[in-house]
Amino acid sequence: MLIELNRHALIKIISAMSPHYEIMDHPLIKGSIDGSYGRWSWDVNFEDLTDEQLVTILALLTGAVR
């Protein structure tokens, strides 16, 4: 399946996801877990990242790359 996303849609998808424990030490995965709610809070301005970096983050989050 091929899905085309614009940059804005890709950022929305990534920002709605939480990383699994195994990739939390990756340099592109920046954020923290909010202790009171147990939710991931991204600490990165996705607009400052390149398209390639965004695709890499999505691949990490989906398990397509480790």
Secondary structure by P-SEA (a helix, b strand, c coil): cbbbbcaaaaaaaaaaccccccccccccbbbbbcccccbbbbccccccccaaaaaaaaaaaacccc
